[in-house]
């Protein structure tokens, strides 16, 4: 299957004619500010992913029933993913009907409510309900932020700007480990870890009051004057006319279709069906690399490797999270210079090697070493290499591709459906990791993930640029 990623109509030819009008990543502070503000949704996504990994260590200390049940531990982690699946599925419709701005603010309210419930949870089951609420907010945000940023981005730096959302995700993960480390000696440890996650949601809600709606969405809703007002803050007069022409052409194309877009319509058109299979496939590949297994259970994996201290496990996991954020910065540069396919393939190849190293380290490791030993440190090296390869490629590529390949009128629905595939894949991995590791061994579990990635690499090679 070969797929060509689409950009704004005519934009490539226009910029070839006037290369001096190409915008750089830092070329417009207004667009960058809008990107960072929308990207706080990614920060929430990343924080929730990372914070539960450290909080789980202390939740087990407070609730004996959790400590004795791998299934309950997996449920506390994965209930947020169940919520995210629901949020992502509904998020496409919310985006198309109410707009990107209102969808973002809705996600903030739900996320903040979930943070309060988690912090006050008297037992594991109320905690699980709070995780569900947080997941709903994350799911809507995971659909909204990439689309909002893409629709407000110049085509020549769209990949880098959408990848900024992924940088915010990895930055949120790093922040969560910092917060986890800061609260290790504070009474009510895990409650603080989970509760402070509501603050970024409140901050984003306040900032979004002053942000514009997506100009593309405004145009499609026949609010052209508002759309042009937003565009004047993004482009100079010479390029403004060209961008307005692009939006007018897209609007006219949608009017000619003159029908409501439904979920089944995605599968009726061969071109759209292939685009969705490619976009959703990349989202599934991303999760079956085991990335969120690493981020959800990183301290637990470190303890499995023999480093039994909670504080040391969190510190070593903090290093892994820092590499994740640094790798994403590298990806922001390369995604618009090397192309999406090359970046994804090289990333998958490195991930496979890293998973094999992790597998070997656990196969060779003696039982219950006191300080991790040689193979314990090899496991930490495997985690670090895994992140170094994943972050620049398979981190940003699936989200960037899904923000580009769908026609305007299908972007919300297809984006929501592909994000739902991401969360379903995430759920499968997160809900089964500890149980499989307990039944088959940690080394075998990582070997299974490596084999899945080998198959993903082969399938990804069949996708076009």
C-alpha positions, 0 to 999 in steps of 0.5 A: 500500500502506498500513501501520499501525505497531503498538505494544504492545497497548493502550499508546496508550489506557492512556497517553491515560487516564493522561498523567502516566505517560508516560515521557520519554527520560531518565525512567529511568536503568536503561532508558537504561543498557540502551539504551546498552549494547546500542547498543555493537553499533551503535558496532561497526557504525559504527566498522567502516563508518568505519575502513576508509575511512581504513585503506584509504588506508594499506593501498594504501601497504603492499600494491602489489597493492591499490593497483593493483586497484579490485576488490581495494579494493572486496573489502576493504571489502565482505567485511565486508558479505558477513559481515554478510549471513550474520550478519544472516540467522542473527541472527534465528534466534539471537535467537529461540532463544538470546535477545537477550542471548546473541546480543549476546555471541556477536556481541562474541566474533566481532567481537573475533576478527576485529579481531585477525586484521585487525591481524595480517594479513600480506597482503591475503587474510588481511585479507579473512578478518578483514573477513569475521569482523568482518562476521559480528559486525556482522550479528548485532548489527545485528539484535539491538540494535534488537530488544533496545532496542525490547522493553525500551522504553516505547512513548511513547519507543521511537522515540527509544531505538531511534534511540539505536542509530543514534546509536551507529552514527554516533558509531562512525563519528565515533570511527573518523575520530578514531582514523584521524587519531590513527594517521596518523603511527604505524608500522603505521597501518592495523593500529592503526586496525583492531585497536582496534575489538576493544576496544568488543566486549570492553567490551560483552561485560563489560557484558552479563554484568550486563544482563537478557534482554529481558522480552518474550523471557523471557515468550515462553519461559515465564520469567515470574518473571524477566521481571517482575523485569526489568520492576520495574526499568523501571516503577512499580507502577501501570504495571507491571501494565498492562505485564504484561497486555500481555505476557500477551496477546501470550503467549496469542496466540502459544500459540493459533497453537501452531506453529513460525514459519518463514521461508516463513510470512512470505509466507503471511499477506498482512498480514505479507507487506506489513509485510515488504515495507515494512520490507525496502523501507525498508532497501533505500532506505536503502542505495541512498541511497549512505550507506555509499558515502559512509562507506566511501569518504569520504576517497577521494571527498575525494581524487577531489575534488582534496584529495590529502593523506591527512591533509587527506582524513581531516580533511575526512571527520571533519567529515562524520562529526561532522555525521552524529552531530549529525544523528542527535541531531536525528532522535531528537527528531523521530522520535517527534514528526513520525512515521516517514513524514514524516521519511523523505520529507523526508530522501530529498528532501534526499539527492537534492538533495545527490547532484545537487550532488555530481554537478555538482561532479565534472562541472565539476571540472578534471582533477587540481586541486592543492588541490581548487579551487572545485568540490572544495569544492563536492563537500565541501559536497555531502557535508556536505549529504548527511549533514545530510539523511540522518542525521535521517531515513533513518538511524534510520527503517528500523531503528525501523520494523522493530523495531515493525511485526512481531508478536512471534513473527515479530520475530526472523525478519523483523528478520533478513530485512530486515537481510539485505536492508539488507546485500545492498543495501549490498554491491551499492553498496560492491562497485560504486562504485569500478568504476562511478566508474572506468568512467563517472566519479564525477559520473555515479555520483552521478547514478545514485544520485540517480535511484535515490533519486528512484524510492525517494521515489516508492515511499516516498510510497505507504507509510502512516504 
